[in-house]
């Protein structure tokens, strides 16, 4: 199966602002380059035709070079048109005769995945034409004559990539003279068969306004680790939950290992030093300190820098005590301290298979990872 891709990049971003949104920083490069990258991973893609206004050609080549794509011979340019329809029509002139399927994708959709592309291709192989459609979650209204409610169950949002057999695309665009809504509306002028539908991806948004990039590009991630030896005692505290047992932590504070790992994960995500610098062991104020209160303090520090926890994952490694009965409470306690829903917190408990000090029950360790979302100050 020979596949070619048309990436539409002929617009001028009038709703976005002064800059062309396609060259705004996104991921490791810019919006347009990120929209192209996943197609390079698809087997049998022989050419990617970028329909772009000629005045932006040099900027595109510079962005491709910066992303390490300067030697990628599959990427070629065609002239963007005054409408999206014309941009695609111009690009079809560069399609090879032996191409079997054409994918058409918005250059302003940088979060498309290889998985979604593959699903659309498979559906197109079954039906001849396929595209991703996204269910509406909000109520809908028709405002053509006042405000009238509409049954959203019968409505879908259209995403790209759109895919069809080459002869269907070229025939439809050959006679397309007007500015149609999208590729589907063009194809429907000459194709009356059943169209393959793939579930859309909510992350596969089309960048339209400045905030669209900010919401998706301003995420940070961090990881943390902590371990404490144990001694004879009457219980340990994990994520603020008391676990009665015959051991206690040897620690400056209360020794809450997963809480400490979470704190370091947050601090590393926002570029701060670890808890050893923030709450030093030689500071008497933290003798026996409640680690969950320290965790809340770290969250406040993050928020002052413009970031808040989005989700968290913690793995506690302990041969003893037995953790399973306490995991749900630990999860709820962590979510409360982080200020997020429990659905965004994962707690895993495992043993060390009797290996080393942890396996001998002489220590407990924890790993934590967090993602932090940009917030308004």
N, C-alpha and C positions, 0 to 999 in steps of 0.2 A: 504493500500500500504506500503510494507516494503522496505526501501531504505538503501543502504550502500554506503559509499563514499571512494574512493581511492584518497589519496593526494600524488602526486609524489614529493619526496624530496631526490632522490638518487644522484643528481649531486654534483659536487665539485666546482662550481662557478668559473671556470677557466677564464671567460671573465670579471668577476666582480673585482677580485683583490685577495689579500692574504687571506682575511677572507671569510668564507662561508656566502654568502649573505642571506641565510635563517635565520641566527641568528643575523642579523643586526637589530638595534633598528628601530621600525616602529610602529606608533600609540602608544598604551599602552603597547606593548610587543615587539615582533620581527616579521619579515616578515612571517615566517612559522606559528606561532601561530595566527597571524591576518588572514592568509589565511584559517585557520581551523574554527575560531570562527563563521562565518556566518552559517556554516552548522549545528552547534549545535542548531541553532534557527529554523531549518526546521522540521516541524512535520514528524514523522515516520522515521526519520534517526536513525537507531539502532546501527550503527557502523561506525567509521571513521578509515580507515586503512592507516597509514602513512608509505609509502615505503621509508626507509631512510638507508643510509650506517651505519653499526653497530658502527663504531667509533664515530658517532655523537649521539648515543642513549642517553648517559648521559647528553649531552648538551640539547637535546630535553626535557628530563624529568625535568631538572632544569628550562627551559623556561616555560614549562607547569605549574610547581609548582608556579613560580613567577607570572603567569597570573591567578592563582586561579583555575587551571584545574587539579590539582593533583588527585582529587577524581572523575574525569570524566571517568567513566568506559567504555564509548563508544569508547574512543580513544585507539587503539592498534597499535603496530608497526609490520612491515614486513621488510624483507631485501631488500635494494635497489640493483638494478642490474647495469651492465656495460652500459646499455642504458635505455632510458625512457621506451621503449617497454618491456624490461626485468623486470624493476621495477614494471610495471603494472601487468605483467604476474605472478610475484611472489606474488603480493597482492591478485590476484584472488583466490589463494589457501585458503585464510581466509574468503571468502564469504560464508555466510550461505546458505543452500539449499533452504530455503523458502523466500529468498530475491527476490523481483520483479524487482527493478530497481537499476542500479549502476551509480553513478556520479563519474566522473574522473576529478580531478582538479590539476592544477599546484601549487605546494607549494610556488612558487615564484610569485603568484598573490594575494597579500594581500588586494587588494581593491575591491574584489568581494563583491556583495551585496546580501542580502536575496532575494530582488526583482528579480534580474537576475536569481538566482538559481531556484526560484519558476517558472519563465517563462519557463526555460529550461525543468524543470520537467513536466510542463503541456504539452509542445510540444512533449516530449518523450511519454507521455501517449497517445497522438493522433497519432503519427507516428511510435513509437517503437524506434526511434533514433533521437536525437536532439542536437544542439549545437549553441552557439552564434557566429555570423559572423559580422564583422565590415567593413563598406564601406571604401574604400580608398579615401582620400581627396587630396593626392598628385598625380601627374602624375607618371606612371610606365614605366619601360623599361626592356626588356629581354637582358641580357648580355651574354647569352650562346654562341652567335656568333656575337661578336661585341656589338653594342648598337642598339637595335631595339625598337621603341615605342610599347606599349601595351595598348589596350583599358581597362582602369581601371573600366569601368562600369560592366565588367564581372568578376572582381576580388574582393575577400574579404579576410580580415585577419581573421584567425581562433583564437578564444579565448576558454577558458574553464570557467565553467564546461561543459564537454561532458556528455551526458546521454544516456543510452540505456537499454533495457530490459536485465535482467541478462543472459539469455541463449544466447543472441547475443554476449555479451561481452566475456563470458567464452568460447564460441565456437571459436570466432575469435582469442583470445589470446592463446588458447590451441595449435594451429598450427603455431603461429607466431614465426619464427626462426630468422628473420632479424631485424635490427634496422629500423623501419618505421619512416616516418616523424612525425606522431602524431597518436592520437587515431582514427581519421577519416580514415586515410589510412589503419589502421589495420582492422577496421570494414568493410571497402569496399571490403575486400577479401572474405567476406561471406555474406554480406548484399547488396541486389540490389534494395531494396524498396526506396520509397521517404523518404527523410530526413527532419525533421522539422528544420526550421531556425528561430532563435530568433535574434533580433537586438542586436549587441554587445554594450558594455559600454566603452566609451573612457577612463574612469578612471580605468578600469580593466586591467591595463598594467601588463606585466610580467617583474619583476625586472631582468635586465640583466647587466647593468652597474651601477657604483657607483652613478651617477647623477640621476638615476631613483628614488632612494629613496629620495635624497635631494629635488628634484622637488616636490614631493608629501607629504613629511613629515615635511617640514619646512614652515608651515603656522601658523600664530598667529591670534587670534581674540580678540576684545575688545569691550566694550560697554561704553556709556557715557550718561549723563543726565544733563540738565540745565533748569532753570526756572527764569524768570524775571517778576517783577511786572511792571505795566504800569501806565502812567499818561496822562493827556491831552497833545496833541501834534499834529504834522502834518504828522506823518508817522513812520513806523518801517522798519528795514532792516532785511531780512531773507535770509541767504546764499548769501549775497551780493546784493540782489535784493530789490529795494525800493518799498514798498507797501504804497501808499498814504491812510491815514485814520486819524481819529481824536484822535490818541493816539501815545505815544512814550514810549520807555523803560526807566525805572529807572535803570541805570547801569553805571559801571565805564568806560567800553569801549562803543562801539555802541550798545551793548546789543543783538547782533545777536545770538539768542538762539540756533538754530540748528548748527551753525558753532561752537559754544562753545561745544555742545554735541559731535560733530565729533572730535574735538581736544582731548577731554578727552577719547574718544573711542580709538583713535590712541595711545595716551600716555599710557593708561592702557594695550594695546596689547603689547607694547614694554617694559613694566615694569618701566615706568617713573612716576613721581608724576604728579598730575593734573595741570590744567592751573592756579589754584590759587597760586601754588608755582612758576610756570614758568613765569606768568605775574601777579605779586601781585597787589592788589588793592591800596596799599599805594605807588606804583611807578608811579610818574607823567608822565612817558614816555608813559603810556598806557591810559591816559585820552582821551576818545573819539576815541580810536584806531580802525582801520578798522579790524574787526575780520577775514575777508577773507585773509588779509595779515598775520595775526597771524596763521591762519590755514596753509598757505603755509610754514611758519616757522616751524611749528610742523612736516609737511611732510618732510622737509629737515632734521630735527633732526632724524626722523625715518630712512631716507635713509642713514644717517651717521652711524646708527647702523646696517645697512644691510637689512632693510625692507622697502617695498613700498606698498601703498594701492593696493589691488586687487579688492575689491568691497565694497560698502557701502550702508546702508539702514538707512533712517531717517524718523521718525514720528514726525510731528509738531502738538501740541495740542493747539488749539486756538478757543475760541468762536467767536472771531472777531479779525482781519478783515477776510473777505472771501478769502480763499487761492487758490481755484481751478484755477483761471485764471493765476496764477503765478508759478504753480508747474513745468511746463516744463522749464521755465527760471531758476528756482532755481536748478533744476536737472543739467542743462548745466553748471551753475556757479560752483556747487559743483564738478562736474567731472573735470572741468578746474583746480580748486585749488588742487585737489587730484592727477591730472596727469593721469587719467584713462578715458576710453570711457564712454559716457553717458549710454550705455547699462549695465554698471556695477554699476549704481547708481539708487537706488529706493527712491522716495519721497512719503510719505503718509501724508495726512492732515485729521485731525478729530477734532471734537469739544469735549467738556467735558460734553455735555448734561446738561448744565446750573447748574453743580454741583461745589461748591466751588468757590474760587477766579478766577480760569481759566474759569469756567462756567459763572461767572458774568462779564467776559471781563476785569478783573483787573490784569490778568497775562497771560503769554504765556510760554509753556514748550516744550521740545523736547527730544526724545530719539534717540540715534544713535548706530549702530553696524558697525564694519568694520572687514574685514579680511585683513591680511598683508602677502605678499609673500616675501620669502627670495630672495635677489638680490646679485649680485657680486659687491664687493667694488673695 
